């Protein structure tokens, strides 16, 4: 059952569609970009951050200036005596570096330096706003300081960001240099995300058109261009897509869309692991690391 607050928001956007779709579209776009308050962490999220205190203490912490502010970047050195390259890790919406621990440790154990980015409005980075433009810009600055990367690894929205960064989809931001991509439970279509958001909040078609215009104005490309299959057709980087068929947050159709980009994209199903448990699964970590190292790994489940 929808909360009272959600009912009010839906009524407001419904009215805006008839009275002022331009104002409604602008408001909807800003709400879409608004990141969760750090004070709104659940007990489980707070415990996960606390459990990762010692893990985070092993990193070198950097604050890098982007066009829109500062982002936190955490540099994890490889295990002693094993230095073979570097990997950039990007978390998803309402996430942070601490939640990527299993993957980071997997790559460190394999001999990689791991650079983990806290996206704008997340973790130890500044702000309460995240757009694809600001996210790709944050990846750009991480690449300037620590790249080129042997791989970029993204979970959930972080996978979409990784794809956009490597494909160079944002005007005036050069493609991020990376040899491989690993996309875990990642959405492939920004238009689909906008459509789901609009349905949930009762944002009408004219207001949605204003949202799409805003994307084109700040990103330099129309919203329809922001689909992972189209981007991976243009940027033929070897890519591994790992997805759970039972993912309730990001439909398995997104994984199939990525896989349709060409033979350079491999798709593996992580049965029964949902959207978040997939990050800590040993089989998933082994598959993700093996793909970058170049070692064949048996099917997951």
C-alpha positions, 0 to 999 in steps of 0.5 A: 500500500502506498504511503501518504507521502507517495500519494501526495507526490503522485497527485502533485505530478498528476496536477503538474502534467495539466497545469505546468508540465515544464515545471513538473518535468524539472521537478521530477528530474531533480527528484530522480537525481536526489540521493538518499540521506546518509542518516537514512541508512537501515540497521543492516546497512549500518552494521555492514559499514561498521563490519568493514572498518578494518577493511577500509583502514587498509586503503589509501583514501583520496578526495578528487575534484570533479567538475561538480564537487569532490568525490572519495576514491579508495585505493587498495593495494594488491597483496604483497608480491603480487602486482599485475594491474589495476581495476576500477570498482563502481558501486550502485545506487544507495551503495558505497565502497564497503558493500563491494568488499568481496569483489575488491578482496578477490581482485586484490588476492589476484594481484590487482590494485583496486580503485573503488569510487564512492559516487557523488552523494554516496559513501564518503563523497559530497552532495545529495545529487547524482546524474549519469553525467556527474557519475561518468565525470567521477569515473573520468577523474579516477581514470586520470589519476589511476588509469588506464584500467585492466577492467572496470567492474560495476554493480547495479547502476554502477554497471550502467555508469561503467558502460557509459564511461567506457563508451564515451557517451557523455559530451566532452568527456573522453572514453575511460580507458579500460581493457575489460568490463564486468557488469553485475546486476546492471540495468542496460536502459536509462529510458527504461529506468526513467519510464519505471520512475515516471510510472511510480510517481505518476509523471505524465508524458509531457512532463517526461518529455521535459525530463528527456530534454534535460538529459539531452541538454546536460549529456549532449545526447538524446535519452534514447541513446542511453542503452547498453546494447547500443553502447557496447556495439560501438565500444567493443570491449570484452564484457562479462555480464553476470545477472540473477534470473530472480533479480527483482530490482533489475529485470533479467531482460537488461542482461539479455539486452547487453548480451545482444550487443555482440560476441564480445559480450559473455552472459552468465546466470547466477541463479537464486542470488537476487540483486544484492546477495550476488555481490558476496557470492564466492562463485560470482567473485571467482567468475568476475576475477577469472574473466579479468585474469583471463582464466576460464571458470566453470559455470556458476550454478 
